[in-house]
């Protein structure tokens, strides 16, 4: 089966468009389109997928077939708890335990039923599907 990059490149070439022209037609950045065609982008947002489908004259479902499937990555509970502790202690430069790329981290602040502040660490990888909810 073709990769997303191969599919997009072939469809773009069949339409006779350059990367710049397709990016403009789809209202997405040239950098994003270059990343897709270089296999750096494996998952697309709904909006990007729909815009790209219009520009390539195909369906969004067809593009979705070539994207990587999303399967949440599981790590052992000790690793997940360590990451959560690091986030709560203010660490922002944490690497993904699956692929080694930087994690995007944040702390959600909520209040419980007794109006006590609760802090919940969250993280997701900047490249793969790893996340801590």
N, C-alpha and C positions, 0 to 999 in steps of 0.2 A: 504494500500500500504506500502511496505517496505521502510525503510529509506536508504539513501546512505550507511550508516555504515553497516546495516544488509546485503545489497546487496553485498558489497565488501567483507565482512567477509565470507559470504556463498560461494561466487565464489572462494575466496582464499582457503578456506578449501576443496572445491571440487577438486581444482587442486593439493592439497596435499602440498602446500607451507607454510612456516612460514612467519611471517611478514618480517623478515630479508631477506629471499630468494626472496620474491616478490618485496621488495623494490629494491634489487640489480638487479633483472630481468627487472624492470620497469625504472631503473635509476632515482629513487626518494629517498628522505631520509626516513629512518625508522621513524623519528619523524613525518613526514608528513603523512605517511601511518597509524601510530598509531593514529594521530589526526583524520583522516578520519574514522577509525573504532570506534573511541570514540565519534563520532558525533560532533566533534569540528570543522571540516571542512565541510561546506555545499555547497560550490561552488568550482569548480576546474578550473584551467586554461586549455586552449585547449591542451597544451603540456602534462600536467599531465594526463588529461583525455585520450589522445591518448596512452600514454605510459602505463597507467594502463589497458586500454582495451587490448593491446597486451599481457601484462602479465597475464591477467585473461581470455584470449581467448574469448573475446566478442567484441561487437562494441562500439565505443565511444558514439554513439547515445543511446545505451542501458544504459550506465552509466549516461548520461545526463538526462534520464527520472527520475532518483532517486535524482538528485540534486534539491535544492530549486530553485524555479523560481525567476528570478530577476525582481523585481518591484521596481522602484525608490521610496524611502520613501520621502514623503513631510512633511515638518514642516511649521509652520506658518512663514510668512515673517519677523516678528519681531525677532524670534529665529535665522533664517538664517542670517539676517543683524547683529545681535549681534555676532554671530560666526565669520562672515567676519571682523567685527571691531576688535575683539580680535586677529585674525590672523594678521591683518595689524599693530596692536600695539605690535607685537612680541610674543604674547602668543602662546606657543606650547603645553601646557598640557590642552587640552580641551576634555571633554567627549562627546560622542555621545548623542544627545537628544532622540534617540530611544531606545538604549540598554544600555547606560552608559559606554561602553568600550571606550578606547582612540581613538581620531581621529588622522589620519595622515594628517598633514597640510603642506601647502607650499604656496609661493607667486610666481605667474608667472609674469615675467616682459616682457612687450611688448612695442612697439612704435606705436603711431597712425600715421595717414597720414601726420601730421605736425611735425613728429619726436619728439613728446613729450612722455616721459616715462610714461607708465600706469602700475599700479600694480593691479593684480587680485588675490584675495585670493581663494584658493581651499582647499577642505577637503574631506576625505572619512573615513568611519569607518574601524577599524582594524578587525571587526568581522561581522557586518551586512551590508546591502546594502545601508545604508545612505551615501549620497554624496552631496557636494555643488560644482557645476561646474562653 
